[in-house]
Amino acid sequence: MGSLQDLRQSRTKSGQAGPIVAFDFDGTLTVRDSFTEFLRWKAGPGGWALGLVKLAPALAAYGRHRDRGRIKVASVKEFLAGETRESLEAEAERFAEVMWSRLMRPDALAVWDDWGRRGAHRVIVTASPETTVAPFARRLGAEALLGTQLAFDAQDRVTDAFAGPNCRGEEKVRRLKAAYSDDMTLTAAYGDTSGDREMLAMAQEAGFRVFKARP
């Protein structure tokens, strides 16, 4: 399949006809949070343990502010800051190869494939970084991917911030409307957390925690 940019822009406001179906990624198409698993896999046992120790203040603060975006930024700063885009994309590809069979829900994949046979435009809308989800999206044959965007500096290295808001809650709705139009019709949507409720509310058919199967 095409590049990450292709996944973002495969349909525009004047794009093809057909039903638009949105899938959350983590916990919906997968059995657990893919970004956490990616960071753990990338860091290795020792690096992961050390990183968690360094993240202790941020984790304690999360208990007070409950801002998932802030704890995710802290994780990016600890585990990814300074990584080149090329290296990160290559590691994300390897991670998808290794973890596909361990992460993907068979019943979710069956529904995904069924919508594909029906000619739907299937878009993944996720709070995880687009860069790490993109290899999975390409394997799925996704028509589009909307996710949290990492920020890169002038040397194309990951910074300690995002290029935009954490893609959850109302941000999922905003990103969908920006990609397709303010008056878009969302035929169906699937999610599993409170961060998906706004997206599910705009869909004609909403599936909340409907996928249960494990690999």
N, C-alpha and C positions, 0 to 999 in steps of 0.2 A: 504494500500500500504506500501512499505518498508520505510526505514529510509531515512534521508537526504542524507547520503552517497550513498545509493542505487539509489536515484534519480540522483545523479551526475554521477554515474558509470554504469548505466543500459545498456549503449552501449559503446563499446570501438572502437579503430581503426580497429579491426578485427571483429567487431560485426555483427549483423544480417543484412540481406538484407532488402530492402524496402525503400520507399521515406522518406527523412528527411524533416520535416516541422517545422519551428521555429516561435514562437509567442512571441512578446513582451508582458509584463503583464500589467503594469500601463497605462491606457488610451486606451489599445487595447482590452484585455480581460475584463478589469474593466472600470468603468466610470470615475475614478479619481485615484490619486496617493495613493496606498495602504499603503506605509510606513508612509506618513504624517498622514493618518487616524489611523494607528496603534499607533503611538506616541501620538496622541490626545486622543484616546480611553484609552490607558494605563495610561496616566498622569491624566486624569480627567480634568474638566473645570478649576479648580483653578491651578493645576499643569501645565497645558498647557499654561495658560496665563502668569504665572510666568516664565516659561521656555522661552517663546517668548521674554519677557523683557530681560532676561539674554543673549539671542541670538542676541539682537539688533546690537551689534558691528559686529558680523559675517554676519548678513543680510546686513548691510550697506556696508561691504567689498565686498560682492557678487555682489553688483551693479557695482563695479569697475572691479573685476577679472573674473566674470561670470563663475567661476569654480564650477560646481555642486558637484563634489567630495568633495571639501573643506567645503561647507555648509552642506553636508550630514555628514561629520566627526564631525563637530561642533554639529549637532543635536544628533548624537550618544553619544558624550561626555556628553551633557547636560541631555539627557533623559534615556540613557541606561547604561552608564559606571558603573561598579560594579555589574551589574545584573548577576546572575548565568545562565549558559547555560540551565540548567534544568528548571529554573523558566521562562526564556524567551521563551523557546519552548512551555511550558504549556500555557503561555499567548497568544502566537501566535495561538495555537490551539483554544482557547476560542474565540479569535478575529475572526478567520475564521468562526466559528459556528455562531457568532452573525451577521457578516457583509456579509456573502456570498450573501444573497438575495438582499442586498442593493448595492453591488459593481459590480456584474458580468453582462456583456452585453449578453442578450439573443441571438442576431444574431451572436456574436462571439462564443458563446457556440455551436450554431448549426453547424458552420463551423468546430470548433474543433472536434465535434462528427462525422461529416462527414468524416474528414480525418482519424479518428480512425477506422471507418467502412471500409475504403479503405486500412487498414493495415499500415498506416504511423507511423513512429517513431516521436512523437510530443515532441519537446523540448521547454521549456519556457526559454527565454534569457532576463534577466531583470537587471536593475540597482538597484532595491531594494535588500535588504539583502536576501540571500537564506533562512536564518532562519525564517523570517517572511512570506515568500512566500510559503515555503514548505507545510504547511497544505492545502493551496489552490491547489498546484500541485498534492498532493495526492488525494484530492477530484475529481480533473479533470481526474485522471488516467494518468497523464503525464508520458511519458517514461523517461524523464530527465529534470533536472533543472540546469541552469547555471545563477548565479547571483553574486552580490557583496558579498564578504565574510567578515563577522565580525571577528575581532581578539579577542581571549580569552587568558587570562594569565594562569600562572601555577595553579591557584586555579579555573580555568574554569569560570572566570568572564569576562564580556565584558570590553575591554580596550577602550581607546579613539582614536583608529585607525582602519583601515581595514587590512585584511590579504593580500590584493592585490588591484589592481586598481579598480576604479569605473567601473562597467560593462556597458558601453555605447559607442557608436561610434565604433572606430576601435577595442576596447577591446571586443566587442561582436563577431566580426569576429575572433579575436585571440582565444577566448575561444571556439568557435565552431570548429575551425581547430585543436586546442589542444585536443578536445574531440573525434573528428571523423577522421581527417587526413587533411593534407594540400591540398590535391586534392579532397576533399569531394564535392559531388553534393548536393546543397540545393534545393530541389524541389520547395518549396514555403516558403515565409516569410511574416509576418504581423507586422506592427508597426504604430506609430502615431506621432513621433517627429523626429527632426534632429538627435537625438541619435540612431535612427534605420536605417538611410539611408545607411550606409555601409553594414549592414546585408541585407537589401532589395536589394542592388545592386548586391549581389552575388547569389541571388535566381533566379531560372528559372521563377517563378511566384511571383510577388511582389504586396502585398496589402497594400497601404498606406492610413490610415484613412478610411478604407472601412466599419468599424463597427460603427453604429450610435445609435442603440437601447439602451434604458435605462430600468432598472428593473421595 
